[in-house]
Amino acid sequence: MCYIKQGSEAVQHIFEVGAGLESQILGDYEIIGQLKLAVKFAKENRFVGAFTERLVNSVLQSTKVIKNKTALSGGTVSVSFAAVQFLKKNVCDIQNKNILLLGIGKIGKNTCKNLVDYLNTKRITLINRTEDKAKDLAKELDLNYASMDELSGYLRSSDIILVATNSDTPVISKSDLENFGTKIIIDLSIPYNVDKEAQDLQNVTLINVDELSKLKDETLQKRMAEIPAARSIIAEHKDEFLDWSNMRRNVPFIKAVKQKLHDMHSCELYLSCSSNYISNVTSPYPVNQIAIQKVIKNMAVKMRTQHQPGCSYIEAINDFITTHTN
């Protein structure tokens, strides 16, 4: 999908992307890391100016507030993460449990990383039909791996079994699990790759994708309810950024007015005309600087609120004359 956005619409879009409102999974902030890397690369190659840098910083600030003040990223939104959350809530002393992960495809890999990151355990054995994939991931995450030939033994010795295989028929049967201790089995496969009859065993708790999806759907509903709050935060930060951007456009004009006021003060005609009104000034230069700064500040405020640069120019000169002669 490709689209082009410009102006305020483009600014709104990057704020919503940063907040996770445009993510495939609502509230997913993974894009922020990608945005930071992209901007860092662009900045190193001198493609990022003051406007883009200020915009990205505003987006990051907005995202941080949304994270802290809303539940837009709370709860469980992927099946692989739902599996980990289920284990975290329902298994005590999980660091001392033996975990078997069968299948290292996309879902299996994500599940494995979530297990390591959120359960703080390394007692995980990986088994995959292509053994090298299991070996590579095990090496990356400092885990154990085994071959498919050893599956039977690991089914017996594992306390927790997660199945993320891609088979048309069950790869684990009821007989594989009988009389081998209490086990929690989470079947992440579609179609199911654990025989349904396994749930009849007293020692087995079998959880499938449908049950995990209920947790995910509930979370998405809660996240959707947070969208108005997130948009309100975005609007506040966007308005601040646009105010800055509008004032930035006036910088050359403000500099020109400032220079003109300096030139007026050094103009003999102006000095001769104003000398009749200036009294008790022993050091006109400091007074001049203070007067100019005061006038420029007032002009900037008027330009921001009234958006009348031409009128502001005339007013600035009048203000300077009045300030300097009073």
Backbone torsions as a table, in degrees:
resi	resn	phi	psi	omega
1	MET	NA	133.5	-178.8
2	CYS	-134.0	138.6	176.9
3	TYR	-151.2	161.0	-179.8
4	ILE	-123.3	129.6	177.9
5	LYS	-126.1	145.9	-177.3
6	GLN	-134.4	158.9	174.3
7	GLY	59.9	-139.8	-177.6
8	SER	-61.3	-32.8	179.1
9	GLU	-63.8	-38.6	178.5
10	ALA	-68.4	-39.5	178.1
11	VAL	-62.9	-44.9	178.3
12	GLN	-59.7	-40.7	-177.4
13	HIS	-63.1	-45.1	-177.4
14	ILE	-69.0	-31.5	174.9
15	PHE	-64.4	-42.8	-178.6
16	GLU	-70.9	-35.0	175.9
17	VAL	-63.3	-46.6	-179.7
18	GLY	-61.6	-34.1	-179.1
19	ALA	-76.9	-12.6	-177.8
20	GLY	89.9	9.1	179.8
21	LEU	-75.1	-20.2	-179.8
22	GLU	-104.4	2.3	-178.0
23	SER	-72.2	154.8	177.7
24	GLN	-58.6	-37.7	172.7
25	ILE	-107.6	115.5	-176.1
26	LEU	-52.6	128.1	177.5
27	GLY	87.2	4.9	179.6
28	ASP	-76.6	118.4	-175.9
29	TYR	-96.0	11.3	-179.8
30	GLU	-59.6	-29.4	-178.6
31	ILE	-61.9	-27.9	-178.7
32	ILE	-61.6	-41.6	177.6
33	GLY	-61.9	-40.2	178.9
34	GLN	-67.2	-38.2	178.5
35	LEU	-64.0	-43.5	178.8
36	LYS	-61.0	-43.7	180.0
37	LEU	-64.2	-41.6	-179.4
38	ALA	-63.3	-44.4	-179.2
39	VAL	-68.1	-38.8	177.8
40	LYS	-61.1	-44.8	178.8
41	PHE	-63.0	-45.4	-179.3
42	ALA	-64.5	-38.1	-179.5
43	LYS	-67.5	-40.3	178.4
44	GLU	-61.9	-28.2	179.7
45	ASN	-100.6	15.0	173.3
46	ARG	62.5	38.8	176.6
47	PHE	-108.3	4.6	-179.0
48	VAL	-115.3	119.9	177.7
49	GLY	-100.8	-171.2	-177.0
50	ALA	-62.1	-38.3	-178.4
51	PHE	-62.3	-52.7	-177.2
52	THR	-65.4	-40.3	-179.4
53	GLU	-64.1	-42.9	178.4
54	ARG	-65.6	-39.5	179.2
55	LEU	-62.5	-48.1	-179.1
56	VAL	-63.4	-41.5	178.1
57	ASN	-62.0	-38.5	177.2
58	SER	-64.6	-40.3	178.0
59	VAL	-62.9	-44.1	-179.8
60	LEU	-63.7	-40.5	177.9
61	GLN	-64.5	-43.1	178.8
62	SER	-61.3	-44.6	-179.7
63	THR	-61.5	-40.9	179.6
64	LYS	-62.6	-42.3	179.0
65	VAL	-65.4	-41.9	178.9
66	ILE	-61.4	-41.5	178.2
67	LYS	-61.3	-42.9	-173.9
68	ASN	-79.6	-29.7	-171.7
69	LYS	-110.0	-4.5	177.5
70	THR	-131.0	171.3	177.0
71	ALA	-107.3	31.2	-176.6
72	LEU	-63.5	-26.1	-179.7
73	SER	-111.9	12.9	-177.7
74	GLY	-81.1	159.0	174.3
75	GLY	81.4	-164.5	-173.6
76	THR	-111.1	127.3	-176.8
77	VAL	-128.7	-2.4	175.0
78	SER	-127.5	151.2	-178.3
79	VAL	-62.1	-41.2	-178.7
80	SER	-63.9	-39.7	179.1
81	PHE	-74.6	-33.7	176.8
82	ALA	-60.4	-37.7	178.5
83	ALA	-62.0	-43.1	-179.9
84	VAL	-67.1	-41.2	178.8
85	GLN	-63.6	-37.5	177.5
86	PHE	-61.2	-45.9	179.8
87	LEU	-64.4	-40.3	-178.3
88	LYS	-62.2	-37.0	-177.4
89	LYS	-83.2	-26.5	-169.8
90	ASN	-113.4	-5.4	-178.1
91	VAL	-120.4	123.3	177.2
92	CYS	-87.3	151.5	175.4
93	ASP	52.7	43.6	-173.3
94	ILE	-65.6	-23.2	179.0
95	GLN	-63.5	-20.5	-179.6
96	ASN	-103.8	11.8	178.5
97	LYS	-96.0	145.9	175.5
98	ASN	-87.4	123.6	-175.8
99	ILE	-114.8	132.8	175.6
100	LEU	-115.2	128.0	174.6
101	LEU	-114.6	116.6	-177.3
102	LEU	-106.4	113.3	-179.1
103	GLY	107.2	117.8	-176.2
104	ILE	-119.2	45.1	171.8
105	GLY	-80.5	-158.1	-177.8
106	LYS	-61.9	-47.7	-179.5
107	ILE	-67.1	-43.0	-179.4
108	GLY	-62.4	-41.5	-179.8
109	LYS	-65.0	-44.8	178.4
110	ASN	-62.7	-41.8	178.9
111	THR	-62.0	-42.2	-179.5
112	CYS	-60.5	-46.1	-179.6
113	LYS	-65.9	-36.7	176.8
114	ASN	-65.6	-37.6	177.3
115	LEU	-59.4	-46.0	-178.2
116	VAL	-68.4	-44.0	-174.4
117	ASP	-72.3	-39.7	-170.5
118	TYR	-103.9	-18.0	-179.7
119	LEU	-106.2	-6.9	176.4
120	ASN	53.1	50.0	179.6
121	THR	-136.1	149.3	177.0
122	LYS	-119.6	3.6	-178.1
123	ARG	-83.3	59.0	-175.5
124	ILE	-123.7	130.5	175.6
125	THR	-112.1	132.6	-178.8
126	LEU	-105.5	132.5	175.4
127	ILE	-131.4	132.1	-179.7
128	ASN	-142.7	149.1	-180.0
129	ARG	-58.3	-39.8	171.5
130	THR	-93.0	102.7	-170.1
131	GLU	-61.4	-33.8	-177.3
132	ASP	-60.5	-34.8	178.3
133	LYS	-64.0	-42.5	177.3
134	ALA	-65.1	-40.1	-180.0
135	LYS	-62.9	-45.2	-177.7
136	ASP	-64.8	-44.9	-179.3
137	LEU	-68.1	-38.2	177.9
138	ALA	-61.8	-40.7	178.5
139	LYS	-66.1	-41.6	-179.3
140	GLU	-62.7	-39.2	-174.2
141	LEU	-105.4	6.3	179.9
142	ASP	59.6	52.8	179.6
143	LEU	-119.3	178.4	177.3
144	ASN	-96.2	154.3	174.0
145	TYR	-140.9	160.5	-179.5
146	ALA	-148.0	168.3	-179.9
147	SER	-89.8	164.4	178.0
148	MET	-61.7	-26.8	178.7
149	ASP	-64.0	-23.1	-177.7
150	GLU	-97.3	5.8	-174.8
151	LEU	-57.2	-45.6	-176.1
152	SER	-56.2	-44.1	-179.4
153	GLY	-65.7	-39.8	-179.4
154	TYR	-72.7	-29.8	174.7
155	LEU	-62.9	-35.0	-179.4
156	ARG	-73.7	-39.6	-171.6
157	SER	-90.6	-11.0	-175.5
158	SER	-87.6	142.4	176.4
159	ASP	-86.4	-33.3	-178.7
160	ILE	-128.5	131.1	-179.1
161	ILE	-126.5	124.4	175.5
162	LEU	-113.9	129.6	-175.3
163	VAL	-116.8	119.6	180.0
164	ALA	-132.4	44.9	-179.2
165	THR	-88.2	173.0	-176.6
166	ASN	-129.2	63.8	-177.4
167	SER	-111.6	151.2	178.1
168	ASP	-77.8	-17.8	-179.3
169	THR	-129.8	156.7	180.0
170	PRO	-55.4	137.9	176.9
171	VAL	-100.0	-11.8	176.8
172	ILE	-126.8	125.2	-178.2
173	SER	-104.4	170.7	178.9
174	LYS	-60.3	-41.0	-177.5
175	SER	-66.1	-24.4	178.8
176	ASP	-68.3	-16.4	-171.2
177	LEU	-117.3	-7.5	-175.4
178	GLU	-66.7	133.2	171.6
179	ASN	61.5	33.8	179.1
180	PHE	-124.5	33.9	175.5
181	GLY	87.3	168.5	-178.2
182	THR	-69.6	134.1	-177.6
183	LYS	-140.6	145.3	169.0
184	ILE	-109.5	125.7	-178.9
185	ILE	-121.3	126.9	177.9
186	ILE	-115.4	115.7	-178.5
187	ASP	-98.2	107.4	-178.7
188	LEU	-94.3	5.1	-173.3
189	SER	-91.3	150.0	171.5
190	ILE	-133.0	117.8	-2.3
191	PRO	-66.1	168.1	-178.4
192	TYR	-57.9	136.9	179.3
193	ASN	-108.5	7.6	172.1
194	VAL	-116.4	129.1	-178.6
195	ASP	-55.0	126.5	-178.1
196	LYS	-58.0	-28.9	-178.7
197	GLU	-65.0	-16.4	179.4
198	ALA	-63.2	-26.0	-179.4
199	GLN	-70.5	-12.5	177.4
200	ASP	-78.2	-15.1	-179.9
201	LEU	-74.4	134.9	-178.3
202	GLN	-66.3	-27.1	-177.1
203	ASN	-87.8	0.2	-173.5
204	VAL	-119.5	130.1	168.7
205	THR	-108.8	115.3	-175.3
206	LEU	-110.2	122.3	178.6
207	ILE	-116.1	133.9	-180.0
208	ASN	-117.4	-179.5	-175.4
209	VAL	-60.7	-38.3	-178.3
210	ASP	-60.3	-42.4	-179.8
211	GLU	-68.3	-38.5	178.2
212	LEU	-68.5	-33.8	-179.2
213	SER	-65.8	-28.6	177.3
214	LYS	-62.7	-40.2	176.9
215	LEU	-63.5	-41.6	-178.8
216	LYS	-65.2	-44.9	-178.1
217	ASP	-64.7	-39.1	177.5
218	GLU	-61.8	-40.3	179.6
219	THR	-65.1	-42.3	-179.9
220	LEU	-61.8	-38.4	177.4
221	GLN	-63.1	-41.1	178.9
222	LYS	-66.3	-38.3	180.0
223	ARG	-67.3	-39.9	-179.9
224	MET	-61.5	-32.1	179.2
225	ALA	-68.5	-17.4	-178.6
226	GLU	-90.8	-5.7	-176.2
227	ILE	-59.5	-45.7	179.8
228	PRO	-58.6	-40.8	179.2
229	ALA	-64.3	-40.4	178.9
230	ALA	-64.8	-42.2	179.9
231	ARG	-65.8	-33.8	177.9
232	SER	-65.0	-42.1	177.5
233	ILE	-65.2	-41.8	178.1
234	ILE	-60.4	-44.0	-178.4
235	ALA	-59.6	-41.5	-179.9
236	GLU	-62.8	-47.8	-178.9
237	HIS	-71.1	-34.8	178.0
238	LYS	-65.1	-43.2	179.3
239	ASP	-61.6	-40.9	177.5
240	GLU	-61.8	-42.0	179.9
241	PHE	-66.1	-43.6	-179.1
242	LEU	-66.1	-34.4	174.8
243	ASP	-60.7	-45.6	178.5
244	TRP	-62.4	-43.0	-178.0
245	SER	-63.5	-41.5	179.5
246	ASN	-65.1	-40.3	178.4
247	MET	-68.1	-34.7	180.0
248	ARG	-61.8	-33.5	177.9
249	ARG	-65.2	-25.7	-177.2
250	ASN	-90.3	-2.2	-176.8
251	VAL	-57.6	-48.1	178.7
252	PRO	-58.6	-39.0	179.7
253	PHE	-65.0	-44.8	-179.6
254	ILE	-62.4	-41.7	178.3
255	LYS	-62.7	-39.8	-179.7
256	ALA	-64.9	-41.2	178.5
257	VAL	-65.3	-42.0	179.6
258	LYS	-60.7	-44.1	178.4
259	GLN	-64.1	-39.8	179.4
260	LYS	-62.6	-38.9	178.5
261	LEU	-67.0	-38.9	175.0
262	HIS	-61.9	-42.8	-179.5
263	ASP	-64.0	-38.5	179.0
264	MET	-61.1	-40.6	-176.8
265	HIS	-67.7	-24.9	179.1
266	SER	-96.2	0.9	-179.8
267	CYS	-81.3	124.8	-177.3
268	GLU	-62.1	-37.4	179.5
269	LEU	-62.9	-44.9	179.3
270	TYR	-63.5	-44.2	-177.6
271	LEU	-63.8	-39.8	-179.7
272	SER	-68.1	-36.2	179.8
273	CYS	-72.3	-33.9	-175.0
274	SER	-92.1	-9.0	-175.2
275	SER	-64.0	-28.6	-180.0
276	ASN	-68.4	-20.4	-176.5
277	TYR	-102.0	-16.4	-176.5
278	ILE	-89.7	124.7	179.1
279	SER	-135.4	155.4	176.7
280	ASN	56.6	32.9	177.5
281	VAL	-111.1	107.2	-178.6
282	THR	-91.1	-22.7	179.9
283	SER	-137.5	85.8	-172.5
284	PRO	-65.4	-26.3	-175.5
285	TYR	-62.6	-50.8	177.5
286	PRO	-60.5	-40.3	179.8
287	VAL	-62.1	-39.8	178.9
288	ASN	-60.5	-45.2	-179.4
289	GLN	-62.3	-43.8	179.8
290	ILE	-63.7	-41.9	-179.5
291	ALA	-64.3	-43.7	179.5
292	ILE	-62.1	-45.7	-179.6
293	GLN	-61.2	-40.5	-179.9
294	LYS	-65.1	-43.0	-179.6
295	VAL	-65.7	-44.2	-179.5
296	ILE	-63.1	-39.9	179.4
297	LYS	-63.6	-46.1	179.3
298	ASN	-62.9	-39.3	-179.9
299	MET	-64.6	-41.7	-179.6
300	ALA	-61.7	-40.3	178.8
301	VAL	-63.5	-44.1	-179.9
302	LYS	-65.7	-39.0	179.4
303	MET	-64.1	-37.0	-179.1
304	ARG	-71.0	-36.0	-174.5
305	THR	-93.1	-29.4	-174.4
306	GLN	-110.0	-17.1	177.4
307	HIS	54.4	47.4	179.1
308	GLN	-130.0	75.2	-175.2
309	PRO	-60.9	-38.2	-179.3
310	GLY	-63.3	-49.1	178.6
311	CYS	-62.7	-37.3	-179.6
312	SER	-62.9	-35.9	179.5
313	TYR	-62.2	-48.1	179.7
314	ILE	-64.3	-43.5	179.6
315	GLU	-62.5	-37.8	-179.3
316	ALA	-61.3	-42.7	179.1
317	ILE	-65.2	-43.9	178.1
318	ASN	-62.8	-42.8	178.8
319	ASP	-61.5	-41.1	-178.9
320	PHE	-64.2	-44.2	-180.0
321	ILE	-62.7	-43.9	-179.7
322	THR	-64.9	-45.6	-179.2
323	THR	-63.5	-39.4	-174.5
324	HIS	-75.6	-26.5	-174.9
325	THR	-101.0	-4.6	179.0
326	ASN	-93.8	NA	NA
